[in-house]
Amino acid sequence: MRGLLATSIGVTCAAALALPLTSPATAAAVRPAPTAEAGTEAARAAALPGSTQSLPLTPLTRDRALGSADRGTRRTDVHRFSLLGVVWDDPDAALHGRVQVRTRPAGGDAWSGWQDVETHNADHGADPGTAERTSGHVRGATAPLWVGDSDGVEVRVHPDASLPAGLRLELVDPGAAAPVHVPVAPRSRALPATATAALSKAERSASAANAPLARLGATKIPALNREQTQRELGTKKAGKHRAAPYIGPRPSIVTRRGWGADESMREAGFRYTTTVKAAFVHHTATGNNYTCAQAPSVIRGIYRYHVRSMGWRDIGYNFLIDKCGTIYEGRAGGVAKAVMGAHTLGFNTNSMGVAVLGTFTSAKPNSATVKAIARLTAWKLGLFGANPKGKTYLKSGGGNLYAKGKNVRLNVISGHRDGFATECPGKQLYGKLGTARSTAATYQGR
């Protein structure tokens, strides 16, 4: 252990005052700096839900007389936040070491215990050489961690090697989604003019990508039974499937509008691949301390972290699933389409990423989560004629397991670790993928 980077933060933003610390390691305090939302965006950002505080970690002097390092920093004040992570300038640089945080609940005095932040996060992201990866905006980052409504935080970084340049603590307030009231008859395929007029151009575009599965501005794509799903597929894919294709019933899916996505934040337009041959299952590594009612807030936090903090064009996952089994639309472009995500480095082409909210290294996913994975994959893979219990080939875009250009034989439903040497989706969730494959195939009628 070569040193320690640390900072302690409290309620409303103010400059950090460094106290000398103990031990020969190096400490770092947070000093407020202009964020990505400063300057000309200030007025617009004030009217949008959510915010990001980007605070640099800088070295401090140390004094052995003060005791342990975690008591050797001065609190500063920050705005309320619910999700955090650490980012740095070079996306190709790794943070070798340990990042730990503890937080103070908003309005409270008691601090949480120390929690580890997952530092090995480079396995998520756009493929090497793609426009998203080479945009110049992408940064290295830890996984985000959901901590709930907080107004104080301490962070300490124990490096095992030289730290990457530009280390910053990102404190994300996911904001509150604006209420959506849609007074429309259940059988109507259109919203009232007053409702659609309120949609921005970006909101209208993201919603229209799901036509004809749901009306413009819908917060949820309704579930269909298997017969209805087959009939819909036969109508839309005439000549491409048999009369009774292998496809599971369409599950209910909460749209981006349903979880409160700020569509002005992402890059405009959509990017697609040719088909969907495989599904990679992930865990978000954000921890399990959230309620199902908080799941949309967790997703808004991840979305903001991926775009504002990490520099991606949109949230990386194609779908997300919470602990109650609710399925959410991820990256914009249409849930029934082959949208290119940024979830499995090297294998984003012709695949989809399904992320379960939580950390499943030791915690076990519940049956509702596993069933939701099966329902989603039975439907989405069925749209493209894929067998959930089968194998397929994907060409690697480059990674730490397979060289660029190598054709790799994978399960149609794979874990993230099958395409990249990583802990994701956690040992416990990975162990449930066999059940998900069998259940998904049953849903397809195989």
VOGU-3710 file (C-alpha; in Angstrom, 3 decimals, decimal comma):
1> mrgllatsig> 0,000/0,000/0,000  1,736/3,191/-1,149  -0,562/5,791/0,245  -4,024/7,056/0,910  -6,291/9,462/-0,890  -9,150/10,597/1,276  -11,789/13,231/1,608  -14,698/13,998/3,889  -17,693/15,971/2,760  -20,849/17,329/4,399
11> vtcaaalalp> -24,067/19,251/3,488  -23,767/22,236/1,070  -20,731/22,903/-1,123  -17,800/24,826/0,448  -14,016/24,748/0,097  -12,150/21,942/1,831  -9,691/22,838/4,578  -6,901/20,306/4,814  -5,923/18,992/8,213  -2,629/17,141/8,568
21> ltspataaav> -3,106/13,406/8,709  -1,346/10,520/10,334  0,744/7,783/8,703  3,246/8,189/5,876  0,542/7,779/3,236  -0,814/10,658/1,160  -4,325/12,019/1,641  -6,579/13,999/-0,653  -9,388/16,415/0,018  -12,201/17,477/-2,219
31> rpaptaeagt> -12,261/21,007/-3,527  -15,261/22,127/-5,573  -14,545/22,570/-9,259  -16,640/23,532/-12,285  -18,775/20,567/-13,326  -19,872/19,440/-16,755  -23,124/21,279/-16,113  -21,605/24,674/-15,368  -21,384/27,774/-17,573  -23,901/28,155/-20,360
41> eaaraaalpg> -25,860/25,105/-19,165  -26,437/26,503/-15,677  -29,882/27,940/-16,308  -31,098/24,887/-18,190  -29,652/22,486/-15,622  -31,482/24,292/-12,842  -34,786/23,447/-14,528  -33,939/19,777/-15,064  -34,184/17,038/-12,459  -30,917/15,833/-11,006
51> stqslpltpl> -27,377/17,158/-10,813  -23,756/16,031/-10,632  -21,084/17,398/-8,318  -17,593/16,690/-9,681  -14,968/17,187/-6,991  -11,221/16,604/-7,511  -9,175/14,498/-5,100  -5,927/16,283/-4,214  -3,037/15,306/-1,909  -2,808/16,621/1,640
61> trdralgsad> 0,052/16,733/4,121  0,011/14,239/6,953  0,808/14,273/10,659  1,213/11,102/12,691  -0,089/12,828/15,832  -3,673/12,866/14,614  -4,356/9,135/14,648  -5,934/7,068/11,903  -6,431/8,406/8,373  -10,220/8,240/8,346
71> rgtrrtdvhr> -10,307/10,841/11,113  -7,707/13,063/9,552  -9,796/15,063/7,104  -11,977/18,132/7,447  -15,636/17,935/6,451  -16,848/20,211/3,733  -20,444/20,730/2,639  -22,086/19,242/-0,445  -25,509/19,180/-2,020  -27,619/16,102/-1,477
81> fsllgvvwdd> -26,847/13,038/-3,584  -27,788/9,353/-3,768  -25,170/7,715/-5,990  -21,416/8,165/-6,226  -18,316/6,985/-8,054  -14,728/7,977/-8,802  -13,613/8,924/-12,321  -10,294/9,833/-13,941  -9,079/11,278/-17,232  -7,676/8,329/-19,202
91> pdaalhgrvq> -10,201/5,561/-19,967  -7,311/3,199/-20,759  -5,748/3,685/-17,324  -6,744/1,428/-14,437  -7,125/2,310/-10,792  -5,092/-0,350/-9,021  -6,104/-0,250/-5,407  -9,054/0,023/-3,099  -11,734/2,711/-2,967  -13,851/2,922/0,175
101> vrtrpaggda> -16,643/5,298/1,101  -18,925/6,026/4,002  -21,893/8,362/3,882  -24,145/10,381/6,138  -27,906/10,242/5,510  -29,493/13,567/4,630  -30,508/15,416/7,769  -28,840/12,845/10,038  -25,669/12,682/12,102  -24,789/8,972/12,114
111> wsgwqdveth> -22,359/7,786/9,451  -22,585/4,463/7,669  -19,837/1,887/7,832  -17,160/1,837/5,169  -18,177/0,285/1,844  -16,000/-0,822/-1,052  -16,580/0,695/-4,480  -15,977/-1,702/-7,379  -12,856/-0,391/-9,138  -12,752/-2,921/-11,994
121> nadhgadpgt> -15,236/-1,285/-14,336  -13,337/-1,108/-17,646  -15,072/-4,279/-18,805  -18,197/-2,192/-19,401  -18,191/0,231/-22,291  -18,284/0,741/-26,023  -16,121/-1,489/-28,203  -12,603/-0,288/-29,118  -12,514/1,798/-32,253  -16,214/2,702/-32,265
131> aertsghvrg> -17,347/6,304/-32,513  -18,612/6,243/-28,933  -15,310/4,936/-27,582  -13,137/7,350/-29,602  -15,279/10,452/-29,007  -12,684/12,052/-26,731  -15,268/12,383/-23,958  -14,879/8,951/-22,352  -13,253/8,692/-18,918  -12,083/5,880/-16,701
141> ataplwvgds> -14,334/5,148/-13,738  -15,257/2,884/-10,891  -18,689/1,315/-10,849  -21,327/3,623/-9,359  -22,561/2,904/-5,834  -26,100/3,661/-4,639  -26,020/5,069/-1,096  -29,473/6,638/-0,771  -30,342/10,230/0,085  -27,147/11,620/1,629
151> dgvevrvhpd> -25,504/14,945/2,393  -22,119/13,795/3,636  -19,423/11,433/2,370  -15,905/10,288/3,147  -13,778/8,646/0,481  -10,408/6,992/0,822  -8,347/5,523/-1,967  -5,601/3,027/-1,111  -3,406/2,732/-4,218  -1,355/-0,354/-5,002
161> aslpaglrle> 0,413/1,481/-7,818  0,562/4,954/-9,312  -2,887/6,503/-9,446  -4,362/7,681/-12,756  -4,433/11,431/-13,335  -7,505/13,554/-12,777  -9,157/11,581/-9,971  -12,530/13,097/-9,130  -15,374/12,124/-6,872  -18,747/12,230/-8,617
171> lvdpgaaapv> -21,812/12,805/-6,436  -25,016/12,188/-8,365  -28,473/13,418/-7,469  -30,824/11,465/-9,765  -33,607/14,001/-9,213  -37,292/13,298/-9,056  -39,020/12,236/-12,246  -41,733/14,626/-13,333  -45,214/13,144/-12,831  -46,834/11,980/-16,047
181> hvpvaprsra> -50,606/12,133/-16,256  -52,077/10,595/-19,403  -55,893/10,764/-19,413  -56,484/8,487/-22,397  -58,855/5,610/-23,038  -57,168/2,170/-22,674  -57,872/1,146/-26,268  -56,693/4,396/-27,796  -53,445/4,302/-29,734  -52,852/8,035/-29,484
191> lpatataals> -52,326/10,551/-26,705  -54,303/13,758/-26,482  -52,723/16,597/-28,443  -52,052/18,477/-25,206  -49,987/15,559/-23,872  -47,897/15,011/-26,991  -47,323/18,750/-27,405  -45,540/18,749/-24,041  -42,929/16,276/-25,314  -39,583/17,725/-26,362
201> kaersasaan> -38,056/16,697/-29,687  -35,710/14,256/-27,913  -38,550/12,798/-25,813  -40,731/12,387/-28,881  -37,899/10,653/-30,755  -37,147/8,190/-27,926  -40,806/7,372/-27,476  -41,508/7,030/-31,204  -38,743/4,401/-31,436  -41,119/2,032/-29,616
211> aplarlgatk> -43,948/2,399/-32,138  -46,139/0,416/-32,671  -45,601/-1,390/-29,347  -46,860/1,588/-27,350  -48,467/4,937/-27,980  -46,353/8,082/-28,178  -45,455/9,292/-24,710  -46,355/6,001/-22,996  -44,728/5,218/-19,656  -45,107/1,472/-20,084
221> ipalnreqtq> -45,164/-1,040/-22,919  -48,007/-3,421/-22,053  -47,561/-7,163/-21,697  -49,013/-9,523/-24,290  -49,799/-13,206/-23,989  -47,991/-15,643/-26,283  -50,757/-15,783/-28,884  -50,930/-11,984/-29,075  -47,139/-11,778/-29,303  -46,995/-14,300/-32,137
231> relgtkkagk> -49,767/-12,483/-33,958  -47,968/-9,165/-33,590  -44,697/-10,685/-34,776  -46,405/-12,307/-37,746  -47,899/-8,964/-38,755  -44,650/-7,046/-38,456  -42,282/-9,720/-39,753  -44,335/-11,230/-42,533  -42,349/-13,789/-44,482  -39,446/-13,880/-42,034
241> hraapyigpr> -40,898/-16,306/-39,505  -43,041/-19,396/-39,512  -46,719/-19,077/-38,644  -45,917/-20,051/-35,046  -42,429/-18,678/-34,322  -40,533/-19,591/-31,174  -41,069/-16,488/-29,106  -42,079/-15,887/-25,529  -44,930/-13,574/-24,502  -43,936/-9,943/-24,469
251> psivtrrgwg> -43,354/-8,765/-20,894  -44,423/-5,397/-19,563  -41,553/-2,921/-19,914  -41,263/0,487/-18,223  -40,194/2,984/-20,879  -37,535/5,647/-20,535  -40,325/8,155/-20,015  -41,668/5,860/-17,299  -38,438/5,949/-15,259  -37,884/9,633/-15,908
261> adesmreagf> -34,988/9,780/-18,384  -33,816/13,307/-19,185  -33,610/12,848/-22,954  -31,737/16,134/-23,439  -28,735/14,652/-21,629  -27,916/11,849/-24,089  -26,398/12,128/-27,552  -29,025/12,639/-30,251  -29,998/9,802/-32,561  -29,673/6,036/-32,201
271> rytttvkaaf> -27,155/3,401/-33,238  -28,104/-0,104/-34,305  -26,448/-3,417/-35,054  -27,652/-6,002/-37,561  -29,372/-8,473/-35,241  -29,498/-9,745/-31,640  -27,778/-13,122/-31,398  -27,000/-13,137/-27,669  -27,893/-11,550/-24,345  -25,198/-10,684/-21,786
281> vhhtatgnny> -26,398/-10,594/-18,194  -24,785/-8,095/-15,798  -25,134/-6,785/-12,302  -24,781/-3,030/-11,827  -22,545/-3,437/-8,713  -24,450/-0,519/-7,177  -25,307/-2,465/-4,019  -28,574/-3,956/-2,838  -29,716/-1,215/-0,448  -32,576/0,110/-2,539
291> tcaqapsvir> -36,319/-0,464/-2,538  -38,313/-1,294/-5,644  -39,912/2,147/-5,403  -36,410/3,638/-5,616  -35,422/1,614/-8,696  -36,272/4,404/-11,197  -34,079/6,765/-9,155  -31,230/4,240/-9,209  -31,563/3,992/-13,008  -31,616/7,780/-13,403
301> giyryhvrsm> -28,463/7,897/-11,274  -26,689/5,268/-13,396  -27,811/7,051/-16,569  -26,419/10,380/-15,359  -23,181/8,716/-14,222  -22,707/6,951/-17,562  -23,334/10,114/-19,588  -22,140/13,044/-17,460  -19,360/11,383/-15,503  -18,074/8,663/-17,863
311> gwrdigynfl> -18,757/10,436/-21,162  -20,910/7,783/-22,844  -23,603/8,678/-25,384  -26,395/7,116/-23,275  -26,864/4,597/-20,497  -24,849/1,513/-21,409  -27,374/-1,279/-20,827  -30,228/-2,156/-23,187  -32,463/-3,260/-20,302  -32,424/-3,137/-16,523
321> idkcgtiyeg> -34,298/-5,318/-14,012  -34,958/-4,535/-10,350  -35,316/-6,883/-7,362  -39,104/-7,026/-7,847  -38,701/-8,308/-11,399  -39,750/-5,063/-13,117  -38,139/-4,628/-16,530  -36,989/-1,184/-17,706  -35,980/0,106/-21,128  -32,316/1,129/-21,132
331> raggvakavm> -30,463/2,680/-24,056  -32,784/4,579/-26,383  -33,668/3,308/-29,827  -36,594/0,943/-29,327  -36,945/-2,151/-27,145  -37,759/-4,432/-30,105  -34,803/-3,231/-32,189  -31,122/-4,204/-32,321  -29,814/-1,189/-30,408  -26,047/-1,112/-29,903
341> gahtlgfntn> -25,240/-0,722/-26,229  -22,050/-0,200/-24,219  -22,205/-3,080/-21,778  -19,764/-5,852/-22,709  -16,445/-4,505/-23,975  -15,670/-6,272/-27,226  -19,099/-7,862/-27,723  -21,611/-5,038/-28,100  -22,252/-5,818/-31,766  -25,259/-8,101/-32,379
351> smgvavlgtf> -25,933/-8,538/-28,671  -27,960/-6,936/-25,907  -27,055/-6,141/-22,313  -29,422/-6,925/-19,426  -28,355/-5,459/-16,080  -29,860/-6,482/-12,759  -29,818/-3,656/-10,221  -27,644/-4,826/-7,350  -24,454/-6,657/-6,433  -24,511/-10,450/-6,557
361> tsakpnsatv> -21,012/-11,504/-5,582  -22,335/-13,057/-2,367  -26,007/-11,999/-2,301  -28,389/-14,275/-4,196  -30,839/-12,907/-6,781  -34,462/-13,695/-5,966  -36,819/-15,742/-8,128  -38,618/-12,627/-9,437  -35,330/-11,348/-10,893  -34,411/-14,650/-12,554
371> kaiarltawk> -37,933/-15,018/-13,963  -37,771/-11,494/-15,391  -34,470/-12,309/-17,144  -36,139/-15,367/-18,669  -39,282/-13,491/-19,752  -37,309/-10,664/-21,335  -34,848/-12,878/-23,193  -37,551/-15,309/-24,364  -39,308/-12,403/-26,054  -36,400/-10,300/-27,314
381> lglfganpkg> -34,241/-13,185/-28,515  -37,355/-14,723/-30,066  -37,816/-11,599/-32,190  -34,528/-12,493/-33,863  -34,987/-16,258/-33,959  -32,493/-17,118/-31,199  -32,816/-20,155/-28,917  -32,127/-19,233/-25,236  -30,650/-22,698/-24,609  -28,482/-22,610/-27,709
391> ktylksgggn> -25,003/-21,455/-28,713  -23,992/-18,729/-31,118  -20,879/-17,064/-32,533  -19,941/-13,435/-31,984  -16,878/-11,687/-33,383  -14,754/-10,037/-30,702  -14,150/-6,324/-30,972  -11,157/-6,686/-28,653  -10,838/-7,419/-24,949  -8,821/-9,242/-22,318
401> lyakgknvrl> -10,161/-12,723/-23,126  -10,420/-12,703/-26,916  -8,386/-10,870/-29,516  -10,099/-8,511/-31,915  -11,594/-10,371/-34,870  -11,800/-13,775/-33,190  -15,080/-15,653/-33,644  -16,138/-16,798/-30,202  -18,694/-19,509/-29,438  -20,932/-18,368/-26,575
411> nvisghrdgf> -24,182/-19,284/-24,887  -27,072/-17,319/-26,340  -27,693/-16,186/-22,754  -24,244/-15,491/-21,349  -22,842/-13,782/-18,308  -20,634/-10,748/-18,742  -17,649/-12,827/-17,584  -18,070/-15,131/-20,587  -16,901/-12,341/-22,895  -14,474/-10,548/-20,586
421> atecpgkqly> -12,416/-11,570/-17,540  -14,523/-9,900/-14,858  -16,454/-10,670/-11,681  -19,676/-9,434/-13,324  -22,507/-10,496/-13,011  -21,367/-11,855/-9,661  -21,000/-15,507/-8,699  -24,550/-15,852/-7,380  -26,335/-14,357/-10,390  -24,067/-16,188/-12,818
431> gklgtarsta> -25,049/-19,435/-11,138  -28,718/-18,789/-11,972  -28,226/-18,370/-15,720  -28,844/-22,058/-16,400  -32,292/-21,695/-14,830  -32,927/-18,543/-16,861  -32,009/-20,343/-20,098  -34,316/-23,284/-19,435  -37,209/-21,077/-18,346  -36,787/-18,763/-21,344
441> atyqgr> -36,847/-21,739/-23,721  -40,047/-22,968/-22,068  -41,596/-19,537/-22,545  -40,689/-19,809/-26,241  -42,461/-23,158/-26,483  -39,304/-25,192/-27,053
//
